[in-house]
Amino acid sequence: MVRVVTDFDFNGRVVRGVLRVRPGFDLIRVQDTGLAQDTPDPDLLEWAAQNDRIVLTHDRNTMVGFATGRVAAGLAMPGVFVADNTAPFRRIIDDLLLIDDLTAQADWSDRVEYLPL
């Protein structure tokens, strides 16, 4: 089982699809954490590390660099899943459910992975 937080611009259709298929999936939206919409990526990654949550994002441009920077600096980084916003939603949903079924939270530590797999 994995614990995930979506960033602000993550596609709500994927979130709704995952939760429709698996209501118990441990996913929260960053909007529900009290962080501001303009929270910088490094601060979101720090929050995710403090709360042991993998960040789910579409942001290939900045989030990946900040995540790998945390790893290089020896800081905690529970993981980042970068979902292709042009991929069919169902593929992303299926991959998230498969990850949840077959892996543990610790398997993704210090990793940046791209979805679909």
Long-range contacts (C-beta under 8 A, 24 or more apart in sequence): 1-26, 1-100, 1-104, 1-105, 2-26, 2-54, 2-99, 2-100, 2-103, 2-104, 2-105, 2-108, 3-51, 3-52, 3-53, 3-54, 3-78, 3-105, 4-28, 4-53, 4-54, 4-55, 4-56, 4-81, 4-96, 5-29, 5-30, 5-33, 5-44, 5-47, 5-48, 5-51, 5-53, 5-54, 5-55, 5-56, 6-30, 6-55, 6-56, 6-57, 7-41, 7-44, 7-55, 7-56, 7-57, 7-58, 7-59, 7-63, 8-37, 8-39, 9-57, 9-58, 9-59, 10-56, 10-57, 10-58, 10-83, 11-58, 11-83, 11-85, 11-89, 13-89, 14-83, 14-89, 14-92, 14-93, 14-96, 17-89, 17-90, 17-93, 18-93, 18-96, 18-97, 21-93, 21-97, 22-97, 22-100, 25-96, 25-97, 25-100, 27-56, 28-53, 41-66, 42-66, 42-70, 45-70, 45-77, 45-80, 46-75, 48-77, 48-78, 49-75, 49-76, 49-77, 49-78, 52-78, 52-105, 53-78, 54-78, 54-79, 54-80, 54-81, 54-105, 54-108, 55-79, 55-80, 55-81, 56-80, 56-81, 56-83, 56-96, 57-81, 57-82, 57-83, 58-82, 58-83, 58-84, 58-85, 64-112, 67-112, 68-112, 71-110, 76-109, 77-109, 77-110, 78-105, 78-108, 78-109, 79-108, 79-109, 79-110, 79-111, 79-112, 79-113, 80-111, 80-112, 80-113, 81-108, 81-113, 81-114, 81-115, 82-112, 82-113, 82-114, 82-115, 83-114, 83-115, 83-116, 84-114, 84-115, 84-116, 87-115, 87-116, 91-115, 91-116, 92-116
